[in-house]
Amino acid sequence: MKEFTIQDKMFLELKEKSIFEKAQNYSIKYLENVFDRNVYPTEEALNNLLVFDETFPENSIEAEKVIELLNEFGNPATVSTLGGRYFGFVCGSALPVAIAAKNLGTYWDQCPTMHSLSPIAAKLESVVEKWLIELFNLPLGTSAGFVSGTTVANLCGLAAARYRILQRKGWDINQKGLYSAPKIRIVTGQAHSSIIKALQLLGFGQENIEWAEVDNQGRIIPESLPELDESTIIILQAGNVNSGSFDPFENICKKAQKATSWVHIDGAFGLWADVVDKLRYLTKGCNMANSWAVDGHKTLNTPYDCGIVLCKDNEALTTAMQTSGAYLNKSNDRDGMYYTPEMSRRARIIELWATMKYLGREGINEMIGIMCDRAKQFAEEISSLNGFFVENNVVFNQVIVSCENDTTTQNVLKNIQELRECWLGGSIWKGKKVIRVSICSWATTEKDIIGSVNSFKEALKIEKTNNSN
Ligand SMILES: *Cc1c(COP(=O)(O)O)cnc(C)c1O
């Protein structure tokens, strides 16, 4: 046997602590400039990523060297989604307290599969479940599963719906599967791609979707809905991924309740509007649904990897997510794995709890209210410039911007991305190429908006100059 084993090496690293201190120092330095620097990595930083292209190492190296490599070449190649000038996709920053709590939780390395595996994680999951019921005014007994994001939360909510609708028809989906099962109808409007993915994974298929008509903001027109019945799952949206609009929940949920259809709401970033006094009109009636999917890592600003499925029907969710095994002893306390597809997972509840405990209702109200103000500021400033047009009603945090034609829009977007003052992506809205601005960071200031609008102006100037040459 070797005299100094890999185990000895690791105990020594643990004892010496220097890699932890090093990583901690790098992390704190990172936070000092990530809010001010170029939002997107420089060409040089991107080219330097080549250092990671190597064949699998034969031997173990010094732990310090691993941490140093990550810091030297990984750090500059990060995108500053944490900062206030990242407006791409629909993302989110992370609150300082959430980063700190996550850091602490990393050292704990807890797994909330069962209560016996992590009493602290099980406790925090039960507490946050109750808080969410209170916050969104959901029926008592609503269950929460803590998953990686809204994609998985949508999958869970729709799996619960599938279970319940078939069970009412005497069909046990877990035993009999979907072949020859009674037909389930799927009705939706401008659903997010993650809904389509969930429908594919659950075996419904895209061709079976009945598409409801939507208005010019992407909201379902209730009068255009097909007849709903007890075999229907209707999927609504709190926060359209382009326009930020909300489906008219109250009207549609009433119809669905009468028809005993199942309503699932994809509220990835928009459901939090329900906690904001001046925005609550947008979510009116959303608590009449059967299941909901919402992210922590978007407008709430927990670190990534934080989504929640909420389901009014505990039995439907836990039966759809059922697992059993002789070694699994179900306790009277919360066993997380009965609410999620995974068995082992990270205790992401630590950051979610920390974020909610820190902000409280008033903090969420204020923080997300500010995001909405910044979106309105952006829309106002950009539409006062020649050559830019705002294409949506800015009701929440999304602004859709176009230029005079598709080619200009596309080139201007490319120029903005290359300037690196802010970062945004493109989309298609009503057949037109657009630039999509999503304000989801606690850190976005009025000054960030002014700087970003200037970058739009600069990008258009570059495009005009290129054209005239
Ligand atoms: C982001 C988003 C999703 C997907 O959520 P993830 O957390 O990325 O899995 C689903 N629906 C909407 C409306 C979204 O904005």
The ligand as an SDF file (V2000), in Angstrom:
LIG
                    3D

 15 15  0  0  0  0  0  0  0  0999 V2000
  -38.0300   30.4810  -17.4490 C   0  0  0  0  0  0  0  0  0  0  0  0
  -39.3940   30.0060  -17.7010 C   0  0  0  0  0  0  0  0  0  0  0  0
  -39.7050   28.6440  -17.6190 C   0  0  0  0  0  0  0  0  0  0  0  0
  -38.6420   27.5990  -17.3850 C   0  0  0  0  0  0  0  0  0  0  0  0
  -38.1270   27.7260  -16.0970 O   0  0  0  0  0  0  0  0  0  0  0  0
  -36.7020   27.1290  -15.6840 P   0  0  0  0  0  0  0  0  0  0  0  0
  -36.5630   27.5800  -14.2860 O   0  0  0  0  0  0  0  0  0  0  0  0
  -35.7000   27.7550  -16.6050 O   0  0  0  0  0  0  0  0  0  0  0  0
  -36.7620   25.6620  -15.8330 O   0  0  0  0  0  0  0  0  0  0  0  0
  -41.0170   28.2640  -17.7950 C   0  0  0  0  0  0  0  0  0  0  0  0
  -41.9620   29.1680  -18.0460 N   0  0  0  0  0  0  0  0  0  0  0  0
  -41.7140   30.4910  -18.1540 C   0  0  0  0  0  0  0  0  0  0  0  0
  -42.8360   31.4400  -18.4370 C   0  0  0  0  0  0  0  0  0  0  0  0
  -40.4150   30.9550  -17.9760 C   0  0  0  0  0  0  0  0  0  0  0  0
  -40.1510   32.2590  -18.0600 O   0  0  0  0  0  0  0  0  0  0  0  0
  1  2  1  0
  2  3  1  0
  2 14  2  0
  3  4  1  0
  3 10  2  0
  4  5  1  0
  5  6  1  0
  6  7  2  0
  6  8  1  0
  6  9  1  0
 10 11  1  0
 11 12  2  0
 12 13  1  0
 12 14  1  0
 14 15  1  0
M  END
$$$$
